[in-house]
């Protein structure tokens, strides 16, 4: 791979697609030999929360690991990640992949209802 490089044409494409709606945005294109990045309203290399896109990426990595026979649907999360003592450690990757692990969406200690209310009332970041 040649490395990561800034790409003005990608930035202009983002401007054309998004217009003025999004004041801060970043994008990347990834190919086997090249990674191009561009951002609007943020410095090159700025941190962004990737949100729900990580679900799709995780699903693709799971499917790839299954195809390479590195794991099976019955492999436990604790067998592949250092999650000792965490309730999720005993859940199978298959149950996590189809959202049938029995785990809550967010733990009660995260106070999701309170944070959601503050998001609606004040526009604060729920995380």
C-alpha positions as CSV (number, residue, x, y, z in Angstrom):
1,X,0.0,0.0,0.0
2,X,1.3,3.5,-0.9
3,X,-0.2,5.1,2.2
4,X,-2.9,7.5,3.1
5,X,-3.2,10.7,1.0
6,X,-5.5,13.7,1.0
7,X,-7.7,13.9,-2.1
8,X,-9.0,17.3,-3.3
9,X,-11.3,15.6,-5.9
10,X,-12.9,13.5,-3.2
11,X,-13.5,16.7,-1.2
12,X,-15.1,18.4,-4.2
13,X,-17.3,15.4,-4.8
14,X,-18.5,15.5,-1.1
15,X,-19.3,19.2,-1.5
16,X,-21.3,18.5,-4.7
17,X,-23.2,15.6,-3.0
18,X,-23.9,17.2,0.4
19,X,-24.2,20.9,-0.5
20,X,-24.0,23.2,2.5
21,X,-26.1,20.9,4.8
22,X,-23.1,19.3,6.4
23,X,-20.5,21.7,7.8
24,X,-18.2,18.9,9.2
25,X,-17.7,15.7,7.3
26,X,-15.0,13.3,6.3
27,X,-14.8,10.4,3.8
28,X,-12.3,7.9,2.6
29,X,-12.0,5.6,-0.4
30,X,-10.0,2.4,0.2
31,X,-8.5,0.3,-2.5
32,X,-5.9,-2.5,-2.2
33,X,-3.0,-0.1,-3.0
34,X,-4.4,3.3,-2.0
35,X,-6.3,5.1,0.6
36,X,-7.7,8.6,-0.1
37,X,-9.2,10.8,2.6
38,X,-10.8,14.2,2.5
39,X,-12.6,16.4,5.0
40,X,-14.7,19.5,5.1
41,X,-14.6,21.6,8.3
42,X,-12.1,19.4,10.1
43,X,-8.4,19.0,10.1
44,X,-6.8,16.1,8.1
45,X,-6.6,13.2,10.6
46,X,-9.4,14.6,12.9
47,X,-11.3,12.1,15.1
48,X,-14.9,11.2,14.1
49,X,-17.4,9.0,15.7
50,X,-18.2,6.4,13.1
51,X,-21.5,5.4,14.6
52,X,-23.6,2.6,13.0
53,X,-21.2,2.1,10.1
54,X,-19.2,-0.1,12.5
55,X,-22.0,-2.6,12.5
56,X,-21.6,-3.2,8.8
57,X,-17.9,-3.4,9.0
58,X,-18.1,-5.8,11.9
59,X,-20.5,-8.0,9.9
60,X,-18.2,-8.1,6.9
61,X,-15.2,-9.0,9.2
62,X,-17.3,-11.7,10.8
63,X,-18.3,-13.2,7.4
64,X,-14.7,-13.1,6.2
65,X,-13.5,-14.9,9.4
66,X,-16.2,-17.5,8.9
67,X,-15.2,-18.0,5.3
68,X,-11.6,-18.5,6.3
69,X,-12.7,-20.9,9.0
70,X,-11.0,-18.9,11.7
71,X,-14.2,-19.0,13.8
72,X,-17.6,-20.6,13.8
73,X,-21.0,-19.2,14.8
74,X,-20.6,-21.1,18.1
75,X,-17.2,-19.4,18.9
76,X,-17.6,-17.4,22.1
77,X,-16.7,-13.7,22.2
78,X,-14.4,-14.4,25.2
79,X,-12.4,-16.8,23.0
80,X,-11.4,-14.1,20.5
81,X,-11.4,-10.8,22.6
82,X,-10.1,-10.0,26.1
83,X,-13.5,-9.6,27.8
84,X,-13.0,-11.8,30.9
85,X,-15.6,-11.2,33.5
86,X,-17.9,-9.3,31.1
87,X,-21.3,-10.9,30.6
88,X,-20.9,-10.8,26.8
89,X,-17.8,-13.1,27.0
90,X,-20.0,-16.2,27.1
91,X,-22.2,-15.2,24.2
92,X,-21.6,-16.8,20.8
93,X,-20.5,-14.8,17.8
94,X,-23.5,-16.2,15.9
95,X,-26.0,-14.9,18.5
96,X,-24.3,-11.5,18.6
97,X,-24.4,-11.3,14.8
98,X,-28.2,-11.7,14.6
99,X,-28.9,-9.6,17.8
100,X,-30.2,-12.6,19.8
101,X,-27.6,-12.6,22.5
102,X,-30.0,-11.5,25.2
103,X,-27.8,-8.5,26.0
104,X,-29.5,-5.1,26.5
105,X,-29.0,-2.5,23.9
106,X,-27.3,-0.2,26.5
107,X,-26.6,-1.0,30.1
108,X,-28.8,0.8,32.7
109,X,-25.7,2.5,34.0
110,X,-25.4,4.4,30.7
111,X,-28.6,6.2,31.7
112,X,-30.0,6.0,28.1
113,X,-33.4,7.5,28.9
114,X,-31.8,10.5,30.6
115,X,-29.3,11.1,27.8
116,X,-32.0,10.8,25.1
117,X,-34.1,13.3,26.9
118,X,-31.2,15.7,27.1
119,X,-30.5,15.2,23.4
120,X,-34.1,16.1,22.6
121,X,-34.2,19.1,25.0
122,X,-30.7,20.6,24.6
123,X,-29.1,18.9,21.6
124,X,-26.4,17.4,23.8
125,X,-24.3,14.4,22.7
126,X,-26.0,11.3,24.2
127,X,-22.6,9.6,24.5
